[in-house]
Amino acid sequence: MPNILKDLNYYLNLDWTLIHGTDLDFNEKIYSYIEIEELPEFVFCAVNKQVALDNYKKQLALYLQIRLEDDEKIHEPGEIMEEEEF
C-alpha cells in the first residue's frame, strides 16, 4: 500500500459527515451551522444554510492547519473514536 501524504489538501478532500442545524442567537435571530461528526469540536455558523455550506471549508482549513502544525490527531471518516476522545 502506498504511503499517502496526509497534508491539508488530503484532509480537506475527505468525505466528512456534515451535520446542519439551526439555532437562535442572543437576539432571537435564526442562524445556521455546520458541524462535522468526526471533528466534534468544529462548528461553523452563518446566516443561512447555503452560506454555511459555501464557506465552512475556509474555517475547516484553518482548523486543520492548526491541528497539523501542532501534530495533533485528526480523526478521519470511518475511524472509530474512543469515548474519552469526544
C-alpha positions in Angstrom: 0.0 0.0 0.0 1.5 3.4 -1.0 2.3 5.9 1.8 -0.2 8.7 1.4 0.9 12.2 2.3 -1.6 13.5 4.8 -1.4 17.2 4.3 -4.0 19.9 4.4 -5.4 19.0 0.9 -5.7 15.4 1.9 -7.9 16.3 4.9 -9.9 18.9 3.1 -10.9 16.4 0.5 -12.1 13.7 2.8 -15.8 12.7 2.8 -16.7 14.4 6.1 -20.0 13.7 7.7 -21.7 17.2 7.8 -24.4 18.0 10.3 -26.5 21.0 9.5 -28.7 22.7 12.0 -30.3 26.0 13.0 -30.5 27.8 16.3 -31.3 31.2 17.7 -28.7 33.8 18.5 -28.8 36.2 21.5 -31.2 38.5 19.6 -33.6 35.6 18.8 -32.5 35.6 15.2 -32.1 32.3 13.4 -28.7 31.2 12.2 -27.4 28.0 10.5 -24.5 25.9 11.5 -22.4 23.1 10.1 -20.8 20.6 12.4 -18.5 17.7 11.3 -19.3 14.4 13.1 -15.7 13.2 13.0 -14.5 16.6 14.5 -16.9 17.2 17.3 -15.1 20.4 18.4 -15.6 22.0 14.9 -18.6 24.2 14.2 -19.2 26.9 11.5 -22.0 29.4 11.8 -23.6 31.5 9.1 -26.7 33.5 8.2 -28.3 30.6 6.3 -27.7 27.0 5.2 -26.4 27.9 1.8 -23.8 30.4 3.1 -22.7 27.8 5.7 -22.2 25.1 3.1 -20.5 27.5 0.7 -18.0 28.8 3.4 -17.4 26.2 6.1 -14.3 24.8 4.3 -12.4 28.1 4.8 -12.8 27.7 8.5 -12.1 24.0 8.3 -8.8 24.7 6.5 -7.7 26.9 9.4 -8.8 24.4 12.0 -7.0 21.6 10.2 -3.8 23.6 9.6 -3.6 24.3 13.4 -4.0 20.6 14.2 -1.4 19.7 11.6 1.1 22.3 12.9 0.5 21.1 16.5 0.9 17.4 15.3 -2.5 16.6 16.8 -4.6 13.5 15.8 -7.2 14.3 13.2 -9.9 11.6 13.1 -11.0 10.6 9.6 -14.4 9.5 8.4 -14.9 5.8 9.2 -12.5 5.8 12.2 -13.9 4.6 15.4 -13.1 7.1 18.3 -12.7 6.0 21.8 -15.3 7.6 24.2 -12.6 9.6 26.1 -11.7 11.3 22.8 -15.0 13.1 22.5 
